[in-house]
Amino acid sequence: MCYNKKPKGFKGMDEEIINKDNKNNKNEVDMTSGNLLKKLFFVSLPLIFSGILQLLYNAADLIVCGMFGSDHAIAAISSTNALINLIINLFLGLSVGANVLMAKCKGEKNSIKGQRVAYTSMILAVVSGIIISLFGFFMSKFFLKLMGTPLDVIDLSAAYLKIYFLGVPFSMIFNFGSSLLRAVGDTKRPFYFLAFSGLFNVILNLFFVIVCKLDVKGVALATIISQGISSLLIIICLLKNKGFFHFKLKELHFYYKEAKEIIKIGLPAGIQGTIFSLSNVLIQSSINSLGTNVMDGNGASSSLEGFVYVAMNSVATSCVAFVSANFGAKNIVNIKKVIGYACLIIVLMNLFVGAFIISFQDQLLSLYISHIEALDAAKSRLIIIIVTYFLCGLMDTFAYSIRGLGHSITPTIVSLLGICGIRILWIYTIFNIEKFHNLSCIAISYPISWIITAIIQLIILKTVYKKIKYSK
């Protein structure tokens, strides 16, 4: 493999700005002109469906195990989420860097640099996936013990984690590849790939758990097989892509300059995600202290809450591509419009999806759990989170937009102090008071941390925007 050399396909081409006609690629979207509200919504829609599909598949994991698996299989799987996110978020942050940088290249119409970003990103995906896989496989049980995972579920959790981490390289390839496509407005094809592979996930879940009696191991095995399918599909897509960038294995190169830019943008986001997950590991440890039934209820509630979160976060994720593209194209006024449109869509998403979940909470929760204590715990958390979740969506939109404008470290510091700091302080103070030692008390710390952090991020965003506007 060569480094910092031009691929053969670049020979004789201008290294600066290349005005390339991409009208032949109907999957890509011009994010710098036209009806931006309409475009933002329709670019976000496949991403929303992708997230919802992913959650449905995860819910299927829990439901299949809950109905046909061993006792407390749901607790075993749900208790691993914080740990999984803790380990992989650092590297997944780099995919945010790839997304922002590619969108900026698209706005600048600099396809040469976009090409380099594509190759460098996919190499980072493979390398980081292998590192995470090895680390997670060998350290799973050690971390579960540190979290205070109950003895009656720790072996199930460890078995699930070890198999899950073997499939992380596939997950990283899909996430990085999807980020590149979404950066140029192509959110449909990643959705199709996820839908196709997810269908296999559900089928394999039923086969491995019901027929093969593999319990949580079967769920993990089904997950990594479906991830392998999605990563293969994304690679084929990149190889056949004829839009803003293409992908040829014989031209695969690693570019240090682009890698540094990706890391500069993405690493703070990854660190933020990792420390978020660290605070969630602490919270999960606190939840573990409330007993297995509360763990079951927390897992069921978290699964339902996820449907609201992915709807809002998909809009925030799409927003950063629009912000980056307009920043690259120097369409400063459009940046403010896009952020406003994103906030409007997010509030409406929370209103409609949240209202549906609250209205049918009994029926939805009964798909996961049946124990009265677990159901009561789930409801006590669900109502608090769902009603206030739009605050989280607004917070994410402001932070992502700041990154899209080239400032990645500041929103990371604010988020760490505002989210992690408040929640950790809450756990060690309020939660330790006997009458507040319950799941509802933990849930209340979430909206408190969201609103404080969102306000600070908004102030920073306005400051950054004014500097860009008046320096134009």
N, C-alpha and C positions, 0 to 999 in steps of 0.2 A: 504494500500500500504506500502511495506517495503522499507527501504533505506539502501544502501551500504551492502546488503547481496547478496550472490551468488544465482542466480536462481537455481531451482532444476536441470535443465538440465546441470548445470556446475559442479555438484558434482563430486569430484575425478579428475577433469581436471587440468592440469598444468596452473597456472596463468600467466606464462610468454609467451613464444613463442610457437605457435601451428602450425605445418606444416600440413595444411589441404588440401586434394585433392579436388579442386573445378571444375575439368574438366567436371563434369556432368552438370554444369550450363553454357550453351552455350551463355547466355546473358552477362556474365562477360568477361572482357578483361584483359590480362596481360599487364600492362602499363610500365613494366621495361625492356622489351627485344623485339627483333625482329625489324621490320620496323616501327619505331616510327612515321614517317611522315604519312604513310598509316594509322596506327592505330589512330593517333590524328585526321586525317581528317574524318575517318569513325565513330569515337566516337562523333565527333562534329556534324556530319550530321543530326542525329535524333534530336539533340538539336537545330540545326538551323531550321529544319522543325517545331519543337515544337514552337519556337519563332515566326516564320512566320505565322503558323496557329493561334497562339494567337492574332497576329496583324490583321490577316484577320478577325477574329471574332470581334475584337475591331473596325476594319474598318466597318464591317457589322453593328455594333451598330450605328456608325455615319451615314452611308449611309441610313439605314432604317429610322432613325430619321430625317435625312435631307430631305428625299423624302416624308415620310408619317407623320412625327411628326409636332410639332408646330414650329413657327418661332424661329430661333436661338437655336434650340435644340442641334446643334453641339457645339455651344459656351458654352452652359450649361454643357455638358458632358466633353468637352476638358478642360474647366477651372478648373475641379476638379482633374485632374491628378496630378498636383504638390502637392496638399493638401493630396491626398491619399498616395502618395509616402512618404511625410513628416512623416505621422503617422505610416506607416507600415514598413518602411525601417530599423528602429532601430532593430526590432525583426527579420526581414528577414536576417539581417547580421549574426544572429546566425546560420542560415542554411548554410552560408559560412563556419563558424567554424566547423559545423558537417561534411561538405563535406571534408574539409582539414584534419580533424582528422581521419575520416574513411579511406580516401585514404592513409594516413600515416600508419595506422594499416594494410591495405592491403599490402603495400610495405614491412612491417616488418613481415607479415604473423602472426600477433597477433590477431587471431579471437576472443579470450576472450574479449579483450578490445574493439574490433569492435562491439561485441554483446552489451556491456554496452553503447557504443556510440549510437547505434541504439535505445535502449529503452529510454535513457535519452533525446535524440533529439525529439522523438515523444511526450514525456510528455511536453517538452518545447514548442512544436508546439501548443498543445491544450491550455495550460495556456496562452501563449502570444496571441493566436488568440482571446480568450475570453476577455482579457484586452483591446486589440485594438478595438474589436467590440463595447464594452460598451462606451469607450472613444470617438470613432469616431461618434457613433450614436448621443450622446448627445451634442457634441461640433461642429458638422458640420457647422451649420449656423453661429455660432459665428466666426469661422475661415474664412468663406467666406466673412463676413462683413469686417474683418481685411484686407483681400486681395483686398478690393475695387471692389468686383464683381458687375457689373452693376445691377440696380434694375430690368431691364427687363429679367434677366436670373437667379437672385439669388434664387428665389423660386424653379425653375426647378432644379438648381444645388443642392440645399439642399435636395430636394425630392430624387434625384438620389443617393446622398451620404448616406443618412440614410439607404436606402434599401441595398446599396452596402456593408456597414460596417457590416450588419447582416450576411453576407456570408464570412467574413474574416477568421473565424476559419477553414472553409473548405479550403480556399486558403493556409493557413499556413500548414495544414496537408499535402496537396499535395506538396508544395514547400520543406518542410523538408524531406518527404518521397522520393521525386525525387532526392534531394541532396544526400541522402544515397545511392541510386541505382547508380547514376552517378559517385559517388566516386569510385565504383568498376568497372566502365566501362560500366554499363548497362544504356544506354541512349535510347534504343529502346522502352522499355515498357512504360516509362513516355510519350513518343511521341504518342504511340497508345492510351493511356488513354486520353490525351489532344485532340487528333483528334476525338475520340468518343464523349466526353462530349461537345466539341466545335460545333459539328454538331447539337446537341440538342440546343445549345445556339442560333445558327442562326435560327433554326425552331421556337423556342420560341420567338425570337425577332419579327419575322414576325407575329406570332399569337397575341402576347400581344400588339404590336404597331398598326398593321393594323386592326385586328379583334376586339380586346378588347379596342382599343383607349386609351391605358395607357401611351402613349408617353414615356418620359424618365424613368418613373417608371417601365414600361414594360421592358425596356432594362436592368435596374438594377435587376429586378426580374429574368429575363432570365439568367443573369450573375451568380447570387448566386445559382440558381438551377443547372446550368452546373458545377459550382465549387463543389457543393455537390456530383455530380456524379463522378467527377475526384478524389475527396478525398476518396470516397468509393472504387473506383477501386484501388487506391494506397494502401489502407489498406488491401484489399483482396490480392494484389500482395505481400505485406510484410509478410502476414500470410502464404502464400504458398511458399515463397522464400526458396530455398534449397542451396544457394550459400555460399558466405563468411560469411554471417550472416543470422540468421533466426529471426522470430518474433512470439512470443506466448503470448497471452493476460494474461494467468495465470502466466507467468514469468515476467510480466511488473514491472520494478523497476526503481527507480531514483538513480543515482550514483553521489554523490557530486564531486568526483575527476574528472570524465569525464565532468560533467557540468561546472566545473571551467575551464577546458581546452577549451571546446567549447566557453564559454563566453570570455576567454582570446583572442582567435583567432577571434571570430565573432563579439564581441561587438564593437571594433574599426571600423570594416567594417560597422556595423550598424550605428554607430555614423556618419561615413563619409557619408553614404547614406542619413541619416536624414538631415545633414547640407547641403549636395548637394541639397536636396529637399527644404530646407529653402531658399537657394539662388534662386532656381527655383520659389518658391512662390513669392519672391521679383520680379523676372523677369516677372512672370505671372501678378503680380499687375501692373508692368510697361506697359505690353502689354494691359491690361484692360483699361489703360488710353488712348489708341489709338483708342478706339471705338469697337463696336460689330463686324463690318465687318472685321476688322483686326484680332480680336479674332477668327473669323471663318476661315480666311486664315491661321493663325498660327496653329490652330488645324488640318487643312487638311494637311499642310506641315509637321507637327510633326508626323502625322500618317504615311506618306510615308517615312520619314526619319527613322522611327522605323524599317523598313525592312532591311535597311543597318546596323543599330546598332545591332539588334538581331543576324544577321549573324556573325558579328565580335565578339560580346560579348560571343556568344556561343563557339567560338574557345578559347577565353580567359578563359572562365569558365572551359572548358575541359582541358586546359593547366595546370591549378592549380592542378587538380587531378593527372595528369602525373608528375608534379613537386613534389608534396607531396609524391606520391608513390615511385619515384626514390630517394627522400631524405630519406624516411624510409628504403629503400633497400640499401642505401649508394652507388647508382650508380650516382656519381657526374657528370661524363662526359655527361650522358644522359640528365641531367637538361638543360645544355646549348643548346644541340641539339633541345630539345622540344620547348624551348622558341624561338629559331630561326625559327623553322618550323611554330610555331603559328604566328609569325610576317609576314612570307611570305604568309600564307593563308589569313590573315586579309587584307593585301594590295590588294591581288587579289580579295577578296570578295568585297571590296569597289569599285574596278575598274569595275567589271562586273555588279554588282547589281546597283551601282550608275549610270553607263552609261545607263542602261535600264530605270531607273526612269527619268533621265534628258531627254532622247530621247522622252519619251512619257508623259512628265509632263502635257501637256495640257489635254490630254485624262484622265489621272489619277486624276488630280485635279478636273476635271469636274464631277467626280463621287461623290465628296463631296459638292462642292459649285458651284454657278453660278454667283453670284454678281461680277461685274467687279473689284470693289475695293478689295474684298476678294481674288480674283484670282491674282491680281497684288501683294498683300501683300504676298501671299503664295509663288509665284515665287521668290520674292526678298529674302526670307529666304531660300528657298529650294536649290538654286544653291550654296549659300555660305556654307551651312552645308554639302551637299552631296560631294562636291569636296574635302573637307578637313577632312572628317569623319574618314579616316584611322588613323589620329593622335590620335583620341579618342580611337580607337581599340588598338593601340600600348601602349598608356598610361595605359589602363586597364590591358593589358597583363603583363606589367612590375610590376604594383602594385599587381596583383593577385599572380604573381610568388614570390614576396617578402613575401607575406603572406604564400604561400606554403612552404617557407623555414623557417617558424617559427617566422617571424618578422611582426607583424600586426599593431603596433602603428605607426611606422615610415611612411609607405606609407599613412596612414590616415592623419597624420599631414601635409605631403607634399601636398596631394590632397586638403585638406581644404584650405590651404594657396594659392595654385596654381590655383584651380578652383573657389572656392567660393570667395576668397579674390579678385581676379582679376575681376570677374564678378560684384561683389557688388561695387567695386571701379569704374568700368566702368559705371554702372547705375547711380551712384551719380555724375559723372563728365561728361564724353563725351555725354552720353544720354541726359543730361539736357541742352546741347547746342541746341538751337532751330532748326538749320538746320540739326542736327543729331537725332532729336526726331522722329525716325521712326523704323520700324521692322528690316530693314537691319542693322542698327547700333547695335541693340541688338544681332543679329545673328553673327556679326563679333567678338563679345567678346568670342564666343565659341572656334573657332580655335586658337585664341591668348592664351587662358587659357590652351588648350590641349597641344600645342607644348612646352610651358614653363614647364608644369608639367611633360610631358613625358620625357624630357631631364633630369630633376632632378631625376625622378624615375629610369631611366636607370643607372645613376651614382650610385645610392644607390644599385640597383640590382647587378651591377658589383662588388661593394665593399663587399656585403654579400656573393656573390658567391666565391670570392677569399678567404674569411675567411673560408668558409666551405671546399673549395678545399684543402687549405694548412693545415687545422686542421685534415684532414682525417688520 
